Amino acid sequence: MNTTALAAFMTKEVRHILRDRQTLTILLLLPLAMVVLFGYALRSDVNEVRLALVDPAPDYATAALRGRFAGNARFRIVATPETMAKLEPLFRRGDVDVAIVFEPGFAARLAEGTPARLLLVGDASDPNTGSTMQAYATAVIAGYQAELGSAGAGVQIVSRTRMRYNPTLESVNLFVPGLIALVLTLVSALMTAISLSREKERGTLEVLLVSPLRPWQIILGKVLPYLLLAFANVVTALLAAWVVFRVPFRGSLALLLVASMLYSMVSLALGVLVAAVTTSQRAAMIGALVGTMLPNELLSGMIFPISSMPDWLRPVTAVIPARWFIVIARGIMLKGVGLEYLWQAHLVLVLMLAVFLALAIRSFKPRLA
């Protein structure tokens, strides 16, 4: 073996890697960023379960159970509606994860030794999280019953469980809305960034930039075909969800299509911004993947609940567009809610679109000088 030629080849490869500082930085920092993000985001435990208690006739037993939930670090009592009718809007807005409904005379039935009933209601839009929250609540109730039984009282607490919005706990009902977000991100952000970067590498974008066209006109002309493609992808994804996976669709199709187009425009603006600040197709592709795909998978709540993430990481998820689109998609498809409950998520996407478009257009202006 010619060791001299091998050493020369290895030296050339090392110099090539060191010369490309952009790729070298990505190769060094991307694994670290992925380890950190996966380490904090990939968690199966559920914390801060938002609990609502419906107690039409409070007594010492319901107060004791309420104290147990209040003293449990996994639960946070956020509402105490008087009736079941007032509980429904809380679930539709996504303000409550679990609710416990006591029957009147709960303590009297315990004292008589007859079954004391309560209803445990859980939001099963995310079946895995819903099952975990149900198990946590059942454990607290079972602990209270065991304590009463050890005191010599012949008590029996009978709890009924009702899982809302996804009673069969099908995981596909959780992932399909998130997959729509990923498809739109792939088509809108990634392909737009690569397309514009290709124009820059070939020099054709320079011709457009010195033409009478304004930057916003160039951006619109480049991204409009991808917006139409994104609309086609939304339609096919919804058809597959309904025909193949039998995902329930309880809300307004028109509202979901409008939200999908709004999210697509946000992703397109992100793709244009990535292309504006990069110099090659490779850099644009890596930037789009790191800036859109990875955060959408890890920090949007598509797979891993945001409530299980550390306190310092949760505010970061607020700037991830996919988080708000997934809230809209799950709300429309699984819960059947309308704009009266989802207007905040729509407003956030509108604000993001305005900010990203302004930054993208501003990034192209200096090149016209």
KOLRO-296067 format. One line per 4 residues: number of its first residue (from 1); their letters; for each residue x, y, z of C-alpha. Coordinates in Angstrom, 1 decimal. Layout:
# residues N
NUM	A	X:Y:Z; ...
***
This chain:
# residues 369
1	MNTT	0.0:0.0:0.0; 1.3:3.4:-1.0; 1.3:5.2:2.4; 2.5:8.4:0.9
5	ALAA	-0.5:8.7:-1.4; -2.8:7.8:1.4; -1.4:10.4:3.7; -1.6:13.0:0.9
9	FMTK	-5.2:12.1:0.3; -6.1:12.3:4.0; -4.3:15.7:4.2; -6.3:16.9:1.3
13	EVRH	-9.6:15.8:2.9; -8.7:17.6:6.1; -7.8:20.8:4.3; -11.0:20.6:2.4
17	ILRD	-13.1:20.2:5.6; -11.2:23.0:7.3; -11.6:25.3:4.3; -15.4:24.9:4.3
21	RQTL	-16.0:26.6:7.6; -19.8:26.8:7.2; -20.1:23.1:6.8; -17.6:22.4:9.6
25	TILL	-19.5:24.6:12.0; -22.7:22.8:11.2; -21.1:19.4:11.5; -19.8:20.3:14.9
29	LLPL	-22.8:22.1:16.3; -25.7:20.2:14.8; -25.0:16.9:16.7; -24.7:18.9:19.9
33	AMVV	-28.0:20.8:19.3; -29.8:17.5:18.4; -28.6:15.8:21.6; -29.7:18.7:23.7
37	LFGY	-33.1:19.0:22.0; -33.8:15.3:22.1; -32.6:15.1:25.7; -35.1:17.7:26.8
41	ALRS	-38.0:17.0:24.4; -38.1:13.2:24.3; -39.8:12.6:27.6; -42.7:10.3:28.3
45	DVNE	-43.7:11.6:31.7; -46.5:14.1:32.0; -46.3:17.0:34.4; -48.8:19.8:35.4
49	VRLA	-52.0:18.0:34.5; -54.6:20.7:34.3; -57.5:19.5:36.4; -61.1:20.6:36.7
53	LVDP	-63.4:19.6:39.6; -67.2:19.5:39.3; -68.6:19.3:42.8; -72.3:20.3:42.9
57	APDY	-72.7:19.4:46.6; -69.3:19.8:48.4; -68.7:17.7:51.6; -65.8:16.5:53.6
61	ATAA	-65.0:13.6:51.2; -64.9:15.7:48.1; -62.8:18.3:50.0; -60.4:15.6:51.0
65	LRGR	-60.0:14.3:47.5; -59.5:17.9:46.2; -56.8:18.4:48.8; -55.0:15.3:47.6
69	FAGN	-55.0:16.5:44.0; -53.9:20.0:45.1; -51.1:18.5:47.1; -49.9:16.3:44.2
73	ARFR	-47.1:17.9:42.2; -48.4:16.4:38.9; -51.8:18.1:39.1; -52.8:21.8:39.0
77	IVAT	-56.5:22.6:39.7; -57.4:25.3:37.1; -61.2:25.4:37.3; -64.1:24.4:39.5
81	PETM	-67.3:24.6:37.4; -70.6:24.0:39.0; -72.1:21.9:36.3; -71.1:19.6:33.4
85	AKLE	-72.4:22.2:30.9; -69.7:24.7:32.0; -67.1:22.0:31.7; -67.5:21.5:28.0
89	PLFR	-66.1:24.9:26.8; -63.0:24.3:29.0; -62.2:21.1:27.1; -63.0:22.7:23.7
93	RGDV	-60.6:25.6:24.4; -57.9:23.2:25.6; -57.8:24.8:29.1; -58.4:21.4:30.9
97	DVAI	-56.8:18.0:30.5; -58.7:16.0:33.1; -62.0:16.6:34.9; -63.5:14.8:37.9
101	VFEP	-67.3:15.0:38.4; -68.6:14.0:41.9; -72.2:12.9:42.4; -74.2:14.6:45.1
105	GFAA	-74.1:12.9:48.4; -70.6:11.5:47.9; -69.7:11.5:51.6; -73.1:10.2:52.7
109	RLAE	-72.7:7.1:50.4; -69.2:6.5:51.8; -70.6:6.6:55.3; -73.4:4.2:54.4
113	GTPA	-70.9:1.8:52.8; -72.7:2.1:49.4; -70.7:2.8:46.2; -69.8:6.4:45.9
117	RLLL	-69.5:7.3:42.2; -67.5:9.8:40.4; -66.8:10.5:36.7; -63.3:10.8:35.4
121	VGDA	-63.2:12.7:32.1; -60.0:13.0:30.0; -58.9:14.7:26.8; -57.7:11.9:24.6
125	SDPN	-56.7:14.0:21.6; -53.3:12.7:22.5; -54.0:9.1:23.4; -50.7:8.3:25.1
129	TGST	-50.8:11.4:27.2; -54.5:10.9:27.9; -54.0:7.4:29.2; -51.1:8.6:31.4
133	MQAY	-53.1:11.4:32.9; -56.0:9.0:33.5; -53.7:6.6:35.3; -52.3:9.4:37.5
137	ATAV	-55.8:10.5:38.6; -56.9:6.9:39.2; -53.9:6.4:41.4; -54.8:9.4:43.6
141	IAGY	-58.4:8.2:44.0; -57.2:4.7:44.8; -54.8:6.0:47.4; -57.7:7.9:49.1
145	QAEL	-59.9:4.8:49.0; -57.1:2.7:50.6; -56.6:5.2:53.4; -60.3:5.1:54.2
149	GSAG	-60.3:1.3:54.1; -57.4:1.0:56.5; -59.4:3.1:59.0; -62.0:0.3:59.2
153	AGVQ	-64.7:1.8:57.1; -66.4:-0.3:54.5; -66.1:2.2:51.7; -66.2:1.7:48.0
157	IVSR	-65.5:4.4:45.4; -66.7:3.5:41.9; -65.2:5.7:39.2; -66.3:5.7:35.6
161	TRMR	-63.9:6.9:32.9; -64.8:8.8:29.8; -62.1:9.7:27.2; -63.1:12.7:25.1
165	YNPT	-62.5:13.3:21.4; -60.5:10.1:20.9; -62.3:7.4:22.9; -60.6:4.5:21.1
169	LESV	-57.2:6.0:21.9; -56.0:5.6:18.3; -52.5:7.1:18.0; -53.1:7.9:14.3
173	NLFV	-55.6:10.5:15.4; -52.7:12.2:17.2; -50.1:12.1:14.5; -52.0:12.8:11.3
177	PGLI	-52.6:16.5:12.1; -48.9:16.9:12.9; -47.9:15.1:9.7; -49.9:17.6:7.7
181	ALVL	-47.8:20.3:9.3; -44.6:18.4:8.4; -45.8:18.0:4.8; -46.5:21.6:4.4
185	TLVS	-43.2:22.6:5.9; -41.4:20.3:3.6; -43.1:21.6:0.5; -43.2:25.2:1.5
189	ALMT	-40.1:26.1:3.5; -37.5:23.5:2.3; -38.4:23.5:-1.4; -38.7:27.3:-1.6
193	AISL	-35.3:27.8:0.1; -33.6:25.3:-2.3; -35.3:26.9:-5.4; -34.3:30.4:-4.6
197	SREK	-30.8:29.3:-3.7; -30.5:27.5:-7.0; -31.3:30.8:-8.7; -28.6:32.6:-6.8
201	ERGT	-26.0:30.0:-7.7; -26.9:30.2:-11.4; -26.9:33.9:-11.4; -30.4:34.3:-12.7
205	LEVL	-31.6:35.8:-9.4; -29.2:38.7:-9.9; -30.8:39.4:-13.2; -34.2:39.5:-11.5
209	LVSP	-32.9:41.8:-8.8; -31.7:44.4:-11.2; -34.9:44.3:-13.2; -37.8:46.7:-12.6
213	LRPW	-39.5:44.0:-10.4; -39.6:44.9:-6.7; -38.4:42.4:-4.2; -41.9:41.5:-3.0
217	QIIL	-42.9:40.8:-6.6; -40.0:38.5:-7.1; -40.8:36.7:-3.8; -44.5:36.4:-4.7
221	GKVL	-43.7:35.0:-8.2; -41.3:32.4:-6.8; -43.5:31.2:-3.9; -47.0:31.2:-5.5
225	PYLL	-46.5:27.9:-7.3; -45.4:26.3:-4.0; -48.5:27.7:-2.3; -50.7:26.0:-4.9
229	LAFA	-48.7:22.8:-4.4; -49.2:23.0:-0.6; -52.9:23.4:-1.1; -52.9:20.2:-3.2
233	NVVT	-50.9:18.4:-0.5; -53.4:19.5:2.2; -56.3:18.0:0.2; -54.6:14.7:-0.5
237	ALLA	-53.4:14.5:3.1; -56.9:15.1:4.4; -58.3:12.5:2.0; -55.8:9.9:3.2
241	AWVV	-56.6:10.7:6.8; -60.3:10.2:6.2; -60.2:7.3:3.7; -57.2:5.3:4.9
245	FRVP	-56.8:6.0:8.6; -60.4:6.9:9.4; -59.4:9.9:11.4; -62.6:11.7:12.6
249	FRGS	-63.4:15.0:11.1; -65.8:16.9:13.3; -65.2:20.6:12.4; -65.2:23.0:9.4
253	LALL	-63.3:21.9:6.3; -63.2:25.5:5.0; -61.7:26.7:8.3; -59.0:24.0:8.2
257	LVAS	-58.1:24.8:4.6; -57.8:28.5:5.4; -55.6:27.7:8.4; -53.5:25.4:6.2
261	MLYS	-52.9:28.1:3.6; -52.0:30.5:6.4; -49.5:28.1:7.8; -48.2:27.4:4.3
265	MVSL	-47.6:31.1:3.8; -45.7:31.3:7.1; -43.5:28.4:6.0; -42.9:30.0:2.5
269	ALGV	-41.8:33.2:4.2; -39.4:31.2:6.3; -38.0:29.5:3.2; -37.5:32.8:1.5
273	LVAA	-35.8:34.2:4.6; -33.4:31.2:4.7; -32.6:31.5:1.0; -31.9:35.2:1.5
277	VTTS	-29.3:34.7:4.2; -27.5:31.7:2.7; -25.2:31.5:-0.3; -25.7:28.0:-1.7
281	QRAA	-28.3:25.2:-2.1; -26.6:23.0:0.4; -26.5:25.8:3.0; -30.2:26.6:2.3
285	MIGA	-31.2:23.0:2.6; -29.4:22.5:5.9; -30.7:25.9:7.2; -34.2:24.9:6.3
289	LVGT	-33.9:21.5:7.9; -32.4:22.9:11.1; -34.6:26.0:11.3; -38.0:24.4:10.4
293	MLPN	-38.1:20.5:10.3; -36.3:19.8:13.6; -38.1:22.3:15.7; -41.4:21.2:14.2
297	ELLS	-40.8:17.6:15.1; -39.4:18.2:18.6; -40.9:21.4:20.0; -44.4:21.7:18.4
301	GMIF	-46.2:19.1:20.6; -46.7:16.9:17.6; -45.2:13.8:19.3; -44.1:15.0:22.7
305	PISS	-46.3:17.0:25.1; -45.1:20.6:25.7; -46.1:20.2:29.4; -43.4:17.6:29.9
309	MPDW	-40.6:20.0:28.8; -38.6:22.1:31.2; -39.9:25.5:32.2; -37.2:27.4:30.3
313	LRPV	-37.9:25.5:27.0; -41.7:26.0:26.9; -41.5:29.7:25.9; -39.3:28.7:23.0
317	TAVI	-42.1:26.5:21.6; -44.3:29.7:21.2; -42.2:30.8:18.2; -42.6:27.4:16.4
321	PARW	-45.3:27.9:13.8; -46.2:24.2:13.7; -47.2:24.3:17.3; -50.1:26.7:16.6
325	FIVI	-51.1:24.9:13.4; -51.3:21.6:15.2; -53.5:23.2:17.9; -55.8:24.3:15.0
329	ARGI	-55.8:21.0:13.2; -56.5:18.9:16.3; -59.2:21.3:17.4; -61.0:21.2:14.1
333	MLKG	-60.5:17.5:13.3; -60.9:15.9:16.7; -62.8:18.4:18.8; -65.0:20.0:16.1
337	VGLE	-64.4:23.5:17.5; -64.5:26.7:15.5; -62.8:30.1:15.3; -64.3:31.2:18.6
341	YLWQ	-61.9:28.8:20.3; -59.0:28.9:17.8; -58.8:32.6:17.0; -55.6:33.1:19.2
345	AHLV	-53.7:30.4:17.2; -54.8:32.0:13.9; -53.7:35.5:15.2; -50.3:34.1:16.1
349	LVLM	-49.8:32.7:12.6; -50.9:36.0:11.1; -48.3:37.9:13.2; -45.6:35.4:12.3
353	LAVF	-46.4:35.8:8.6; -46.1:39.5:8.8; -42.8:39.4:10.6; -41.2:36.7:8.4
357	LALA	-42.4:38.4:5.2; -41.0:41.8:6.4; -37.6:40.2:7.2; -37.5:38.3:3.9
361	IRSF	-38.2:41.4:1.8; -35.8:43.4:3.8; -33.1:40.8:3.2; -33.5:41.2:-0.6
365	KPRL	-33.4:45.0:-0.6; -29.7:45.6:-0.1; -28.9:43.5:-3.2; -30.7:46.0:-5.4
369	A	-28.2:48.8:-4.6
***
